[in-house]
Amino acid sequence: MGIDAGFDMVPPLSRTEADHKPWNLFIDMVKQEFSTDERLEVKLNYLSFNAGEVSTLPFEGFKFLRFSSKVSGGDAAKTGAWELVETVSRIAKFVFGSRVVTWNEALDQFGHYDWNEVDDSLRSYEQVVGWSDSEAIGNSLTDPTSAKDTQTPLFEVQPVPGKGKGLIAVRKITMGMRILIEEPILQANNVTPALLEPIIARDLKSLSKEKQRQFLSLHNNFPGKHPFSGIMKTNALRCGSGATVGAIYPTICFINHACCANAHNSWNERLEQETIHAIRDIEPGEEITIPYDHGGPSTTRRPWLKEKFGFGCSCQLCLLPPADLEKSDKRRERIQQLDKDIGDPVRMMRVPSASLLNCRALLQTLKEEFEKGTNILVARANYDAFQIAIVHGDVARAAIFAERAYQVRLLCEGGDSPDTKRMQQLAENPELHPSAGAHSMRWKTKKSQVPRELSEDGFENWLWRRR
């Protein structure tokens, strides 16, 4: 017997492209989250977890009705079934929203579908039908498990006109997919070229011939009497936000800049490696890019890029028609001003409702500027909103903001990122934050007080305290 828990997809997905694309994103995110988990097994037509007979996810999402597992008993404890169900449910809710109906028999909640329907759907996983009459899932570039895709790399290093070399996608890369993870071949502190040159020369001697060749093959925008320092300045990525140490990577350093990039780079402290994730869908033949700059309007970021990296930016954003570029510049100026206002600690303490609405305005502006995908700034803005709520005792809203920050971190940095895991912990227990209730308890709520019966608009009005 035992107690089952899980989620149902209500209504089921259709065989249209509108449902095909988000299902592939969901599968990619699940694979990424459990990439090092021994419970996950990739079958020909579905993902299977060693945690229950219904713990499977088909690659053809229109067949899917239920994901569940026994969450009671000794076997469930050994396999971590409850944690598995919670994690997969969380990812599904992020992608599909209210279509994901969670249930738990321990709470007298039961699935939408009867078990005969579920059994029929499970049996259908073994046969490939195709999302449409003319398309089989095995021919889809976005199917992350097809034989074709597992043999085809995500990208190639190729010459890029005006940029030297770059990474070019050779198949479709869906938003949230990890493109690359690499260890640094060389690290150095941010010091003057004269001081840095002998340090790099010494460190290079200790590297293998292959790694020496990798370093010397990188572009140098600052030729002169300090060539090693020039390569470092041109290519190094900081090992974390605010770090003074930069690192050189054999492949990642070929990724070029774009002011509205399609990928995000992040230093994973736990793994001591740099990760690259797609923050929007990337089509075959498209260059993979990351931002070298810190945002801002073109009038400030382009001179900064020229000074720091030695190139004049000619990305798609910078080459927009003047009227469109001006609109983008105004949005970016607004992003900077809102971020500054949100960061005012006195204002957050005295008029938190105004600071909270600034977070809402910031998220809306980010959505307008980065309309094709997401951005790590979205996670940070949600975390700002979390902090405003939690320092005034509002655990219910804080949990929602932390959950949203977690979902964006998951896309941008992956489930193994320490920052992603921290956001997940705060979403589950907001009161773990050291500043919980530090300013006041004027907004005191419990996590259980999140209203689930509201419409989408009603919920957003409640969340932002607009009623």
C-alpha positions in Angstrom: 0.0 0.0 0.0 1.7 3.2 1.2 1.0 6.9 0.5 1.3 8.4 -3.0 2.1 12.0 -3.8 2.8 13.7 -7.1 1.3 16.0 -9.7 -1.0 15.7 -12.7 -1.0 17.8 -15.9 -4.5 19.3 -16.3 -5.5 19.5 -19.1 -3.0 17.2 -20.8 -0.6 18.8 -23.3 -1.5 18.9 -27.0 0.6 17.8 -29.9 1.2 21.4 -31.1 4.4 23.4 -31.1 2.9 25.6 -28.4 3.1 22.6 -26.0 6.1 20.9 -27.6 8.6 23.7 -26.8 7.8 24.2 -23.1 7.9 20.4 -22.6 11.4 20.2 -24.0 12.4 23.0 -21.7 10.9 21.1 -18.8 12.8 17.9 -19.8 16.1 19.9 -20.1 15.6 21.5 -16.7 14.9 18.1 -15.1 18.0 16.6 -16.7 20.1 19.5 -15.6 18.8 19.3 -12.0 19.5 15.6 -11.7 22.6 15.4 -14.0 24.7 13.8 -11.2 21.8 11.9 -9.5 22.2 8.1 -9.7 18.4 7.7 -9.6 18.0 9.2 -13.1 18.2 6.8 -16.0 17.7 8.1 -19.6 15.7 5.5 -21.6 15.1 5.6 -25.3 11.7 7.3 -25.0 11.5 8.7 -21.5 13.4 9.7 -18.3 13.0 7.2 -15.4 13.8 7.6 -11.7 14.5 4.7 -9.4 11.9 6.0 -7.0 8.5 4.6 -8.0 6.6 3.0 -10.9 5.1 6.4 -12.0 8.4 8.3 -11.6 8.8 8.7 -15.4 8.7 11.5 -17.9 8.1 10.8 -21.6 9.9 12.8 -24.3 6.5 13.1 -26.0 4.8 15.3 -23.5 1.3 15.0 -24.9 1.3 11.4 -23.5 2.0 12.6 -20.0 -0.7 12.6 -17.3 1.1 12.0 -13.9 4.4 12.0 -12.1 4.2 10.4 -8.6 5.8 8.1 -6.2 5.2 6.3 -2.9 6.4 8.7 -0.2 5.9 6.6 2.8 7.8 3.5 4.0 11.4 2.4 4.1 12.0 2.2 0.4 10.7 5.8 0.0 13.1 7.0 2.6 16.0 5.2 0.9 15.3 6.6 -2.5 14.4 10.1 -1.4 11.1 9.9 -3.1 9.5 12.9 -1.4 12.4 15.2 -2.3 12.2 13.9 -5.8 8.5 14.6 -6.2 8.9 18.1 -4.7 11.7 19.0 -7.0 10.2 17.8 -10.2 6.8 19.4 -9.2 8.6 22.7 -8.6 10.2 22.7 -12.1 6.9 21.7 -13.7 5.1 24.5 -11.9 7.7 27.0 -13.2 7.2 25.9 -16.8 3.5 25.1 -16.9 2.0 27.1 -14.0 -1.5 26.3 -12.9 -1.8 23.3 -15.3 0.3 21.4 -12.7 -2.0 20.1 -10.0 -0.1 18.7 -7.0 -1.7 16.2 -4.7 -0.8 14.2 -1.6 -2.8 11.2 -0.3 -1.5 12.0 3.3 -3.6 15.2 3.1 -6.6 13.5 1.6 -5.7 14.9 -1.8 -6.0 12.6 -4.9 -5.0 12.9 -8.5 -7.2 14.3 -11.2 -7.0 11.2 -13.3 -7.9 7.7 -12.3 -5.2 5.0 -12.3 -6.5 3.2 -15.3 -6.0 6.4 -17.4 -2.5 6.8 -15.9 -1.6 3.2 -16.7 -2.7 3.6 -20.3 -0.5 6.7 -20.6 2.5 4.9 -19.1 2.2 2.1 -21.6 2.2 4.6 -24.5 5.7 5.9 -23.5 7.3 2.9 -25.3 6.1 3.8 -28.8 7.2 7.0 -30.6 4.3 8.7 -32.2 5.6 12.2 -32.9 4.3 15.6 -31.9 2.6 16.1 -35.2 1.7 14.0 -38.2 4.9 15.0 -40.0 7.3 15.2 -37.1 8.7 12.4 -35.0 10.4 13.3 -31.8 13.6 11.7 -32.8 14.0 14.2 -35.6 13.5 17.2 -33.3 16.6 19.3 -32.7 15.2 20.2 -29.3 14.8 16.7 -28.0 17.8 16.4 -25.6 17.8 12.7 -25.6 17.5 11.6 -29.2 20.4 9.6 -30.6 21.2 12.4 -33.1 21.5 15.0 -30.3 23.6 13.0 -27.9 26.1 12.5 -30.7 26.0 16.1 -32.0 27.9 18.7 -29.9 26.0 21.9 -28.9 28.6 24.2 -30.5 31.8 24.5 -32.5 34.6 27.0 -32.2 34.6 28.8 -35.5 36.1 32.0 -37.0 33.7 35.0 -36.5 34.2 38.0 -38.8 35.6 41.0 -36.9 35.9 39.0 -33.7 38.6 36.3 -34.2 37.0 33.1 -33.0 33.7 32.4 -31.3 31.3 29.6 -30.3 28.6 28.8 -32.9 25.6 26.7 -32.0 25.3 23.6 -34.3 21.9 22.5 -33.0 19.1 24.2 -31.1 19.9 25.0 -27.5 16.9 25.6 -25.3 16.7 28.2 -22.6 18.1 26.8 -19.3 20.4 24.3 -20.9 23.9 24.1 -19.6 26.1 24.8 -22.7 29.5 24.3 -21.1 31.4 23.8 -17.8 35.1 24.2 -17.5 38.0 24.4 -15.0 40.4 27.3 -15.4 43.8 26.6 -16.8 45.2 29.7 -15.2 44.2 32.2 -12.5 45.6 35.6 -11.5 44.9 38.6 -9.4 43.9 42.0 -10.9 47.2 43.9 -10.7 49.2 46.1 -13.1 50.6 44.6 -16.3 54.1 45.1 -15.1 53.5 43.1 -12.0 51.3 40.5 -13.7 53.6 39.6 -16.6 56.3 37.7 -14.6 53.6 36.0 -12.5 51.9 34.6 -15.7 55.2 33.7 -17.2 56.1 31.7 -14.1 52.6 30.0 -14.0 52.7 29.1 -17.7 55.9 27.2 -17.3 54.2 24.9 -14.8 51.4 24.1 -17.3 51.4 21.2 -19.9 52.3 22.0 -23.5 48.6 21.7 -24.4 47.5 24.2 -21.9 50.3 26.6 -22.8 49.1 26.4 -26.5 45.5 27.0 -25.3 46.5 30.1 -23.5 48.7 31.5 -26.3 46.0 30.8 -28.9 43.7 33.4 -27.3 43.3 36.9 -28.7 45.2 39.9 -27.4 43.6 43.3 -27.7 46.5 45.0 -25.9 49.7 44.1 -27.8 52.9 45.6 -26.5 55.7 44.7 -24.0 53.3 42.7 -21.7 51.8 40.1 -24.1 50.8 37.6 -21.4 49.1 40.4 -19.4 47.3 41.5 -22.6 45.9 38.0 -23.2 44.8 37.9 -19.5 43.1 41.3 -19.7 41.4 40.5 -23.0 40.0 37.1 -22.0 39.9 36.6 -18.2 36.5 36.1 -16.4 36.2 37.0 -12.7 35.8 34.0 -10.4 32.6 35.2 -8.9 30.8 38.6 -8.4 33.2 41.1 -6.9 36.2 38.8 -7.1 39.6 40.2 -7.7 40.8 36.9 -9.2 40.3 36.3 -12.9 40.6 33.0 -14.8 41.4 31.8 -18.3 39.5 28.8 -19.8 40.4 26.8 -22.9 36.9 27.1 -24.5 34.8 29.6 -22.6 37.3 32.4 -23.4 36.3 32.1 -27.0 32.8 33.3 -26.1 32.3 36.8 -27.4 30.4 39.7 -25.9 26.9 41.0 -26.7 25.1 43.7 -24.7 21.9 41.6 -25.0 23.6 38.2 -24.7 21.9 34.8 -25.1 24.0 33.0 -22.4 25.0 33.7 -18.8 28.4 32.8 -17.3 28.7 32.0 -13.6 31.5 30.8 -11.3 30.4 27.8 -9.4 32.3 28.0 -6.1 31.4 24.4 -5.0 32.7 22.9 -8.3 35.4 25.5 -8.8 34.4 25.7 -12.4 32.8 28.3 -14.8 29.4 27.4 -16.2 27.6 28.7 -19.3 23.8 28.5 -19.5 21.4 29.5 -22.3 19.1 32.3 -21.1 17.0 32.2 -24.2 16.6 29.7 -27.0 19.6 29.7 -29.4 19.1 28.6 -32.9 21.6 26.5 -35.0 24.2 28.8 -36.6 23.7 31.5 -34.0 26.7 32.8 -32.1 26.7 32.1 -28.3 27.4 35.3 -26.4 27.8 36.5 -22.8 27.9 40.1 -21.5 31.2 41.5 -20.5 29.7 44.7 -19.3 27.6 45.7 -16.3 24.7 47.1 -18.2 23.8 50.8 -18.6 23.0 52.8 -21.7 25.2 52.6 -24.8 26.7 56.0 -24.1 28.5 54.6 -21.0 28.9 50.9 -21.7 30.5 51.2 -25.2 33.4 53.4 -23.9 33.8 51.1 -20.9 34.1 48.1 -23.2 36.6 49.9 -25.4 38.8 50.8 -22.4 38.6 47.5 -20.6 38.6 45.0 -23.5 40.0 47.1 -26.4 37.1 46.7 -28.8 34.2 48.8 -30.1 31.0 46.9 -29.6 29.0 46.2 -32.7 26.4 43.8 -31.3 22.8 43.7 -32.5 21.7 46.0 -29.7 24.4 48.6 -30.3 23.6 48.6 -34.0 19.9 49.2 -33.6 18.4 52.2 -35.4 18.9 55.4 -33.4 15.3 55.6 -32.3 15.2 52.0 -31.0 18.6 52.3 -29.4 17.4 55.4 -27.5 14.4 53.4 -26.2 16.8 50.7 -25.0 19.1 53.3 -23.4 16.1 54.8 -21.5 15.1 51.3 -20.2 18.6 50.6 -19.0 18.9 54.0 -17.3 15.6 53.2 -15.6 16.9 49.8 -14.5 19.9 51.5 -13.0 17.9 54.1 -11.2 15.3 51.6 -9.8 18.2 49.4 -8.6 19.7 52.3 -6.8 16.3 53.2 -5.2 15.7 49.6 -4.1 19.2 49.5 -2.5 18.4 52.5 -0.2 18.3 50.8 3.3 16.6 53.8 5.0 13.8 53.8 2.4 13.4 50.1 2.7 13.0 50.4 6.5 10.6 53.5 6.5 8.5 53.0 3.3 8.9 49.3 2.3 5.8 49.4 0.2 7.4 52.0 -2.1 10.6 49.9 -2.3 8.5 46.8 -3.1 6.7 48.6 -6.0 10.1 49.6 -7.3 11.0 45.9 -7.5 7.8 45.3 -9.5 8.7 48.2 -11.8 12.2 46.9 -12.2 11.0 43.4 -13.2 8.6 44.9 -15.7 11.4 47.0 -17.3 13.7 44.0 -17.4 11.0 42.0 -19.1 10.7 44.8 -21.8 14.5 45.0 -22.3 15.1 41.2 -22.3 11.9 40.1 -23.9 13.2 37.0 -25.6 14.5 35.2 -22.5 15.5 35.8 -19.0 18.4 37.5 -17.2 20.2 37.1 -13.9 19.0 40.6 -12.9 15.5 39.1 -12.7 16.6 36.7 -10.0 18.3 39.6 -8.2 15.2 41.8 -8.4 13.1 39.0 -6.9 15.6 38.5 -4.2 15.5 42.2 -3.4 11.7 41.9 -3.1 12.2 38.8 -0.8 14.5 40.9 1.5 12.0 43.7 1.7 9.2 41.3 2.7 11.2 39.2 5.1 12.8 42.1 7.1 9.2 43.2 7.9 8.0 39.7 8.8 6.1 38.9 5.7 7.0 35.2 5.3 4.2 34.4 2.9 5.3 36.9 0.2 8.9 36.3 0.9 8.4 32.6 0.1 6.9 33.5 -3.3 9.7 35.9 -4.2 12.4 33.4 -3.1 10.7 30.8 -5.3 10.8 33.1 -8.3 14.4 33.9 -7.7 15.2 30.2 -7.4 13.5 29.4 -10.7 15.5 32.1 -12.6 18.8 31.0 -10.9 18.0 27.4 -11.9 17.8 28.6 -15.6 20.9 30.8 -15.4 23.2 28.8 -13.2 21.9 25.3 -12.8 20.7 23.2 -9.8 24.3 22.7 -8.5 25.0 26.4 -8.1 25.4 27.4 -4.4 23.3 30.5 -5.1 20.5 28.4 -6.6 20.5 26.0 -3.7 20.4 28.9 -1.3 17.4 30.4 -3.0 15.7 27.0 -2.9 16.3 26.8 0.9 14.9 30.3 1.4 11.8 29.4 -0.7 11.2 26.5 1.5 11.9 28.3 4.8 12.2 32.1 4.4 12.8 32.5 8.1 16.3 31.0 7.7 17.4 34.5 6.4 19.4 36.2 9.1 17.5 39.5 8.7 14.0 37.9 9.1 11.9 40.5 11.1 14.9 42.7 11.6 13.2 46.0 10.7 9.7 45.3 12.0 6.8 42.8 12.1 4.3 45.2 10.5 3.7 42.8 7.6 3.8 39.6 9.7 2.4 36.6 7.9 3.0 32.8 7.9 4.0 30.8 4.9 0.6 29.0 5.1 -1.2 32.3 4.5 -0.3 32.4 0.8 -3.7 32.7 -1.0 -4.1 29.9 -3.5 -7.7 30.6 -4.5 -7.1 34.0 -6.3 -7.0 34.6 -10.0 -3.6 35.3 -11.6 -4.3 39.1 -11.5 -5.6 38.9 -8.0 -2.6 36.9 -6.8 -0.2 39.5 -8.3 -2.1 42.3 -6.7 -1.9 40.5 -3.3 1.8 39.8 -3.8 2.8 43.4 -4.5 0.4 44.7 -1.8 -1.7 46.6 -4.4 -5.0 46.0 -2.6 
